[in-house]
Amino acid sequence: MNPAFFTPRAGGGLIDLNDTVTYTLGVGRRFSDTWSGAFSVSYEGKDNPLVSPLAPTNGKIGATLAGVYTRDNMKITAGLNYTKVGNAQPETGTPDTARANFTGNSAIGIGIKVDFTF
């Protein structure tokens, strides 16, 4: 739902989001009783470059590398992701007029999880 004060001033809302499909293909391998790993590649196709300011990307391609160490009742999982996001131009209520230009952007994600089972 759009904020009541925003829509009249901007001429439209912020939540005009398009549906999209993301494809991910990966492989995992167990190296020993304690070590395993995985690698995956993700792809999301480009669409109209005029997007909502709440989702200022237009397509993406990324790669993820993960490793898992297991010992007794402990499991440590670590992962690294790099994603190159597509160029986009957010617009708000000004039909076919961009309010900004997002180009050459990327994202890096790092995660670590320590899990104990009893």
N, C-alpha and C positions, 0 to 999 in steps of 0.2 A: 504494500500500500504506500502510495506517495504521501509525503507530508503536505498537509492542507495549505501551509503558507508558501510552499515551494512551487507547486504547479502553476498558479496564476502568474507568478513573477517570471518563471522560466519558459512558460508556454508549453510545458509538457513535463512528463515524469522522468525519473531516473531508471526505472525498472523495465525498460523495453529490451529484454534479453532474447537472443535467438537460441534455438535448440542447436546442439552440436554433437558430433560423434568423435570420440577419441579412440584410436587404435593403439594397442600395446602388444608387443611381441617380445617374449623373453625366454630365457633358458636358465635352469638351475642345476647345480652339480654338487654332489656330496663327495668331498675329497678324502675324508677319513671319518672315524666315529665321532670326532670332535669338531671338524671344520666342514662347512659347506658355503656355497656362494651362489649368487644369481646376477644376471645381467639382463636388462630389458631396454627396448627402444620404444618411444611413444611418438605418435603423429596425430595432429589434428589439422584438418584442411582449412584453407582460408575461405572467407565469406566476404560479405560487404565490409569495406574498410571503415564505414561509419558505424560506431558501436556505442553502447551505453558507457558512461563514465565509471560505472561500477564494475565493468569487465573490459578494461581498455587493451584488449589483445585481439588479434585476428590470426588464428592458427598458431601452431607451435610444433616444435620437434625437440625431443629430449632423450637423454640416456640416463639410466640408473644402474649403479653398481652396489651390491650388498654382500655382506659376509656375516656368517653366524658361527659362533663358538659355543659349544655345548660341553658342560662338565658336570657330572652328577646331577644335582637338581637346579643348576644355574645355566641360563642361556643368555648370551650377549649378542645382540644384533646391531649392526652398524650399516648405514647406507648413505650414499652420496648421489645426488641428482643434479644434472645440469640441463636446463631447458632454454632454448632460444625461442622467444615469443615473437609472433608476427607483428608487423607495423599496423597501427590502427589510429583512427581519428574519432575521439568521442564527440558526440553531439547531444544537445539537450533541448528539445522542443523547437529547434531552428531547422526545419526540414532541409536535409542535404547540405548543411553548413557545419563544418567542423569547428569545435571550440579549442582544440589542442591537436598536437601531432606527436604520437609516440613512435619512435623509430629506434632500431638498433638495440633493443632491450633483451636482457637475459636474466635468468634466475638460478641461484644455486641453493640447494637444500641439503642439510646434513641432519641425520637422525641417529640416536643411540638409544637402545632399550636394554635394560637389564631385568631379567625375568627369573624369579625363583618359584619353584613348585614344591608343594608339601604334600 
